[in-house]
Amino acid sequence: MKYEILYPEAFPIVECYLERGESIKAESDAMIAMSPTIDVEGKMDGGILRGLARKFLSGESLFFQELVARRGAGKILFGHSQIGGIMDVELDGSYGLTIQKNGFLASTQGIDVDTTVQNLSRGILSGEGFFVLNARGRGTIFVSSYGVIHPINLDNGEEVIIDNGHLVAWPDYMNYKIERASSGWISSFTSGEGLVCRFKGPGVVLIQTRNPDSFEKQLEQRIKSIVG
């Protein structure tokens, strides 16, 4: 499958060229435009139990869109609803990609997307909950963000501390732990950071340059001040 990410600087979309018989799986309502040779169907990938797990455990859509070039080659334009970036990630089958909630946008044939369980401490402390998405297989995954996606490439043994609200995706073989941003609990929360994630390389962590939770809180405060 050939594709190109258009307008990567702001409000990007993906333009895909499918040969006859090729397909792509995308989040519900991701399709913007398509050729008349393309069929779009809503599917509960992996069956009803996995669909319900994505919906109620990880906060993703119950259904995926499956876009198939059944009547000949065609073109698809797709994007996401947030004001943010889109990045493509190639998987060779040797590892999976862990994706935070609302980070999965689409994937090519050969990629399986499922809900996975974090351990107890990570689920409670990370802010992402107990369940995240895990994508495995061979192919291309498109992840989306709030703000621009920035890769942090870590060498073997190198560490980085990331605010958990800025995480998008990371290889599932990477080691990470949750810790306080400062030495004490009071200082951690009064600094505005609270809890952070410490990742250890090797690997590439994808982060988003804006925090959607912070934006939602600001929006709620603005609405309350107007209504009140």
N, C-alpha and C positions, 0 to 999 in steps of 0.2 A: 504494500500500500504506500502510495506517495502522499505526502502532506507538506503543508507549510503553515507556520504560525504567523499570521498577518498582524500588523500594528502592535508589535510586542512592547512598544514604549508605553502605550496606554490603551485600555479597553481592547485587548487582543481577541482574535477569533482564530479558529483552525480551519483551514481549507484542505479537505481530503479528496483524493482521486481514487475511486474504487474501480477495479476491473470487475467484469461480470463474475458473480459468485462470491466476491469478497464482502466482508461485513465489518462493522465496528459497533462496539457497545458503549453507550453513553448514559450519563445521568438523565433522569426524567426532565423533559423540557429543554434539553441542551441544543436540539436542532434549530438552526436559524433559517436555512434554505437548503434545498436539495434538487437534484435533477429528477425528471419524471420517471427515470429508470430505477430509482431507489424506492424501496418499501421501508416504512418505519412501523415497528410493532412494539408494544409494551410487554415486557417479559419479566417474570420473577426469577431471575437467574439463580439456578441451583435449587429451585423448588420453594414451596411456601415457607418452610421452616427457616431457611437461610434468608429469604426475603423479609420475614418478620423480624429476624435477628438484626438485620441491617437497619430496619425502621425503628424498632423500639429499644435496641441495645446501643447502637452506635450513632443513631440520629440521621442516617442516610435515607434516601428514597426507598420505598417498598419495591418499586419497579425500575428496571433499566429500559432505555430505548435500545432496540436492536435495529440498525440501519443496514439493509442488505441490497446489493446491486443485482437484483434478480433478472431484470430485462435488458441488461447491457451495462457497459461502463457508465459511470456518472460521478458527479461532484457533490460534496456535502460541506456546508458551512455550519460549525457549531461553536458555542461559547458558554459562558456561565453568567449567573445573575449578579455576582459581586463585582465591586470596583477593584479589580486586581489582575494579577498576571496569570499566565498559563505557561507551563514548562513540560517538555517531553522527557521521559525517562525510559531508557532501553533496558530490558531485562533479558539475560541470557539463560535463565533457568537454574542458575547455581544458587540464587538467594531470592528472598522476597522483599517487598517494599511495604513498610508500615506507614499508614496514611492516617492523619488526624481527621476528625469529623469535618465534613464539607470539603475535604481536599481532593477527593476523587472526581474527575470530570469524564474521562473516557478511556477506552483501551482497545487495542486491536485483537484480532483472533489469536487464541493461544494463551490469553491471560485469564486467570481465575481470581475472582475477588470474593473474599469471605470476611466474616467478622471474627476477630480473635480476642482473647481475654488477656488483659494485663494482669500482673500480679497485684496482690491486695494493696500494698503500700503505694504502688504507682497509680493504681486506679483511684485511690482516695485523694492523693496529694497532687497529681499532675494537672488536674482541672479538665482533663480529657475524658474522665470516667474510666470504668473498668474495661470498656470495649472500644477497640479501634479496628480499622480495616487493614487487611493484609492481602496484597496482590502478589501472585506467583505465576510462573510460566515463562514463555519466550514470546517477546513482542514489545510493543510500545504502550506506555501508560501516560496519560495527560493529567497532570495535577493542576489545581487552581488555588488561588490565594486571595487574601484581602491585602492589597498593596502589591508590590513587586516581589517575585520570588528570587531569593539570593542564596546561592550554594556556599556552604562552608566546608571546605575540603580539609580533612584532618589526616595527618600522617600517623604511622604506627606509634601509639602511646601518647599522641598529642591530645589535649583536652580543650573543651570549650564549654562555657556556661551560657545557657540560652533561656530567656523568659519563656515559660511554657505556652503562653498565648501567641507566640510567634512561630511555633512549630508547624510545618506542613507535612514533611515526609522524611524517612530515613531508612537505610537498609536494616532488615530485621536481624542481622548478625551483630550490629553495633551494641556495645555496652553503654548503658546510661543509668543514672540514679537521680532521685529527687532530693533536693536539699534546700535549706533556707538561703535566701539571697545574702543575708548578713549573719554575723555571729550569734545574734540573739533574735528571739521571735518578735519582740517589740520593734526593734530596729528594722527587721525584715519587712514588716507590714507598714510601718510609718514611712519607709523609703518609697513605698508604692510598688515594690517588686514582689514581696511575699515569697513564693516558692519558685525555684528555677530547676532546670534540668542540666546535669553535667554529663556530656557525651565524651567518650574516649575513642580515638581512632584506632585503626584506619576506617575511613568511610566518609561519605558526603552527606551532610545534614542540610535539608532544604528548609529555609525559613521565609516567613512573610514579613515585609517591612512595616506593616501596620497590624495592630491587635484588634480583631473584631469585637472581642468582649469589652474592651475599653471604649470603643466607639458606641456600642449599644448602651453602656452606662451613661455616657455623655448625652446621647440622644434621649434617654429616659429622663435625665435631669432637666434637659431643655424643655421637654414636653410638660413635665410637672410644673416648671416655673411659668409656662404659658397658661396651662389649664388652671393652676392654683391662683 
